[in-house]
Amino acid sequence: MTTIVKEDELVRRAFAFIEERLESMKQEGRGGKAAMSDLLDEAGARFNLSPARSERLAFLLARIGGEK
């Protein structure tokens, strides 16, 4: 049986996934803009995000990143 997950929940899960991966990359001394782009692509595919939701995720990450 297929479980239906709301789009907003998928974005939250993708956001948590990216934050976790960024933290581990920071500890390893890796990162940068290219890494963020790769993570957004990976999260979009992993969580089956629509292009609009992927853009929303990128916006949220940029906004949070700007506040830190």
N, CA and C atoms as a LAMMPS dump frame, in Angstrom:
ITEM: TIMESTEP
0
ITEM: NUMBER OF ATOMS
204
ITEM: BOX BOUNDS ff ff ff
-5.0000000000000000e+02 5.0000000000000000e+02
-5.0000000000000000e+02 5.0000000000000000e+02
-5.0000000000000000e+02 5.0000000000000000e+02
ITEM: ATOMS id mol type element x y z
1 1 1 N 0.837 -1.17 0
2 1 2 C 0 0 0
3 1 3 C 0.892 1.246 0
4 2 1 N 0.559 2.196 -0.802
5 2 2 C 1.332 3.419 -0.918
6 2 3 C 0.908 4.424 0.147
7 3 1 N 1.893 5.067 0.733
8 3 2 C 1.624 6.107 1.716
9 3 3 C 1.744 7.458 1.041
10 4 1 N 0.752 8.277 1.215
11 4 2 C 0.776 9.62 0.637
12 4 3 C 1.307 10.581 1.683
13 5 1 N 2.316 11.361 1.272
14 5 2 C 2.931 12.33 2.16
15 5 3 C 2.679 13.717 1.582
16 6 1 N 2.294 14.636 2.411
17 6 2 C 2.05 16.005 1.95
18 6 3 C 3.341 16.613 1.424
19 7 1 N 3.211 17.489 0.429
20 7 2 C 4.369 18.141 -0.18
21 7 3 C 5.198 18.897 0.853
22 8 1 N 4.545 19.578 1.782
23 8 2 C 5.28 20.343 2.789
24 8 3 C 6.136 19.441 3.667
25 9 1 N 5.635 18.254 3.944
26 9 2 C 6.405 17.302 4.748
27 9 3 C 7.634 16.841 3.97
28 10 1 N 7.495 16.667 2.675
29 10 2 C 8.637 16.279 1.85
30 10 3 C 9.708 17.366 1.863
31 11 1 N 9.285 18.614 1.814
32 11 2 C 10.242 19.726 1.863
33 11 3 C 10.944 19.748 3.214
34 12 1 N 10.206 19.506 4.29
35 12 2 C 10.814 19.467 5.628
36 12 3 C 11.848 18.346 5.726
37 13 1 N 11.499 17.188 5.205
38 13 2 C 12.436 16.066 5.228
39 13 3 C 13.67 16.354 4.381
40 14 1 N 13.463 16.956 3.222
41 14 2 C 14.586 17.298 2.352
42 14 3 C 15.479 18.337 3.025
43 15 1 N 14.867 19.306 3.693
44 15 2 C 15.616 20.334 4.411
45 15 3 C 16.477 19.698 5.504
46 16 1 N 15.887 18.802 6.269
47 16 2 C 16.631 18.121 7.338
48 16 3 C 17.766 17.287 6.752
49 17 1 N 17.505 16.62 5.645
50 17 2 C 18.522 15.818 4.97
51 17 3 C 19.704 16.699 4.556
52 18 1 N 19.415 17.846 3.943
53 18 2 C 20.482 18.738 3.483
54 18 3 C 21.251 19.311 4.665
55 19 1 N 20.555 19.723 5.714
56 19 2 C 21.257 20.245 6.89
57 19 3 C 22.206 19.208 7.48
58 20 1 N 21.745 17.97 7.552
59 20 2 C 22.58 16.898 8.092
60 20 3 C 23.809 16.673 7.205
61 21 1 N 23.599 16.641 5.909
62 21 2 C 24.713 16.427 4.986
63 21 3 C 25.685 17.606 5.016
64 22 1 N 25.175 18.836 5.122
65 22 2 C 26.05 20.01 5.19
66 22 3 C 26.912 19.972 6.445
67 23 1 N 26.321 19.563 7.547
68 23 2 C 27.07 19.481 8.805
69 23 3 C 28.2 18.459 8.687
70 24 1 N 27.907 17.309 8.108
71 24 2 C 28.957 16.294 7.958
72 24 3 C 30.025 16.755 6.974
73 25 1 N 29.627 17.484 5.927
74 25 2 C 30.604 18.003 4.961
75 25 3 C 31.486 19.07 5.615
76 26 1 N 30.888 19.89 6.483
77 26 2 C 31.642 20.929 7.174
78 26 3 C 32.7 20.296 8.07
79 27 1 N 32.339 19.219 8.755
80 27 2 C 33.282 18.532 9.631
81 27 3 C 34.42 17.898 8.842
82 28 1 N 34.128 17.503 7.592
83 28 2 C 35.149 16.905 6.738
84 28 3 C 35.967 17.961 5.997
85 29 1 N 35.568 19.224 6.11
86 29 2 C 36.286 20.298 5.441
87 29 3 C 35.891 20.48 3.985
88 30 1 N 34.738 19.949 3.603
89 30 2 C 34.242 20.114 2.237
90 30 3 C 33.058 21.07 2.265
91 31 1 N 32.655 21.519 1.1
92 31 2 C 31.494 22.392 1.036
93 31 3 C 31.577 23.305 -0.153
94 32 1 N 30.841 24.402 -0.092
95 32 2 C 30.853 25.375 -1.165
96 32 3 C 29.548 25.385 -1.941
97 33 1 N 29.494 26.302 -2.901
98 33 2 C 28.284 26.497 -3.683
99 33 3 C 27.964 25.278 -4.551
100 34 1 N 28.995 24.658 -5.125
101 34 2 C 28.775 23.472 -5.958
102 34 3 C 28.206 22.334 -5.127
103 35 1 N 28.683 22.184 -3.906
104 35 2 C 28.177 21.136 -3.025
105 35 3 C 26.704 21.368 -2.708
106 36 1 N 26.316 22.61 -2.499
107 36 2 C 24.918 22.93 -2.21
108 36 3 C 24.039 22.581 -3.397
109 37 1 N 24.502 22.897 -4.587
110 37 2 C 23.749 22.574 -5.793
111 37 3 C 23.566 21.069 -5.932
112 38 1 N 24.623 20.32 -5.675
113 38 2 C 24.544 18.859 -5.739
114 38 3 C 23.579 18.316 -4.689
115 39 1 N 23.616 18.895 -3.491
116 39 2 C 22.718 18.452 -2.427
117 39 3 C 21.258 18.755 -2.76
118 40 1 N 21.008 19.907 -3.365
119 40 2 C 19.642 20.247 -3.769
120 40 3 C 19.138 19.27 -4.824
121 41 1 N 19.998 18.922 -5.777
122 41 2 C 19.617 17.95 -6.8
123 41 3 C 19.341 16.591 -6.181
124 42 1 N 20.216 16.171 -5.276
125 42 2 C 20.048 14.873 -4.63
126 42 3 C 18.771 14.831 -3.788
127 43 1 N 18.52 15.89 -3.037
128 43 2 C 17.318 15.943 -2.199
129 43 3 C 16.06 15.959 -3.065
130 44 1 N 16.103 16.688 -4.171
131 44 2 C 14.954 16.73 -5.072
132 44 3 C 14.608 15.362 -5.612
133 45 1 N 15.636 14.604 -5.975
134 45 2 C 15.41 13.259 -6.5
135 45 3 C 14.995 12.296 -5.383
136 46 1 N 15.675 12.378 -4.258
137 46 2 C 15.412 11.451 -3.149
138 46 3 C 13.999 11.614 -2.584
139 47 1 N 13.536 12.856 -2.486
140 47 2 C 12.237 13.127 -1.883
141 47 3 C 11.157 13.44 -2.918
142 48 1 N 11.493 13.23 -4.195
143 48 2 C 10.543 13.395 -5.296
144 48 3 C 9.873 14.774 -5.275
145 49 1 N 10.696 15.81 -5.166
146 49 2 C 10.177 17.174 -5.104
147 49 3 C 9.894 17.7 -6.508
148 50 1 N 8.817 18.433 -6.629
149 50 2 C 8.512 19.096 -7.887
150 50 3 C 9.506 20.247 -8.07
151 51 1 N 9.648 20.763 -9.294
152 51 2 C 10.553 21.906 -9.485
153 51 3 C 10.199 23.102 -8.593
154 52 1 N 8.911 23.338 -8.409
155 52 2 C 8.49 24.459 -7.55
156 52 3 C 8.91 24.215 -6.097
157 53 1 N 8.774 22.991 -5.614
158 53 2 C 9.166 22.684 -4.243
159 53 3 C 10.682 22.717 -4.089
160 54 1 N 11.391 22.313 -5.128
161 54 2 C 12.855 22.391 -5.089
162 54 3 C 13.314 23.842 -4.99
163 55 1 N 12.636 24.732 -5.723
164 55 2 C 12.956 26.157 -5.63
165 55 3 C 12.643 26.689 -4.237
166 56 1 N 11.546 26.256 -3.673
167 56 2 C 11.168 26.677 -2.311
168 56 3 C 12.224 26.224 -1.308
169 57 1 N 12.694 24.996 -1.471
170 57 2 C 13.736 24.47 -0.595
171 57 3 C 15.011 25.302 -0.73
172 58 1 N 15.398 25.618 -1.955
173 58 2 C 16.592 26.436 -2.182
174 58 3 C 16.429 27.816 -1.539
175 59 1 N 15.227 28.399 -1.654
176 59 2 C 14.95 29.696 -1.042
177 59 3 C 15.091 29.618 0.475
178 60 1 N 14.519 28.58 1.071
179 60 2 C 14.602 28.416 2.528
180 60 3 C 16.045 28.252 2.986
181 61 1 N 16.811 27.461 2.257
182 61 2 C 18.217 27.249 2.623
183 61 3 C 19.013 28.545 2.504
184 62 1 N 18.755 29.318 1.452
185 62 2 C 19.442 30.595 1.276
186 62 3 C 19.067 31.567 2.388
187 63 1 N 17.802 31.579 2.745
188 63 2 C 17.339 32.482 3.804
189 63 3 C 17.944 32.112 5.154
190 64 1 N 17.935 30.832 5.467
191 64 2 C 18.519 30.37 6.725
192 64 3 C 20.011 30.609 6.728
193 65 1 N 20.66 30.341 5.609
194 65 2 C 22.105 30.539 5.494
195 65 3 C 22.494 31.994 5.639
196 66 1 N 21.637 32.896 5.179
197 66 2 C 21.903 34.329 5.295
198 66 3 C 21.783 34.836 6.726
199 67 1 N 20.988 34.141 7.518
200 67 2 C 20.787 34.555 8.911
201 67 3 C 21.919 34.114 9.81
202 68 1 N 22.663 33.099 9.396
203 68 2 C 23.748 32.567 10.251
204 68 3 C 24.987 33.399 10.152
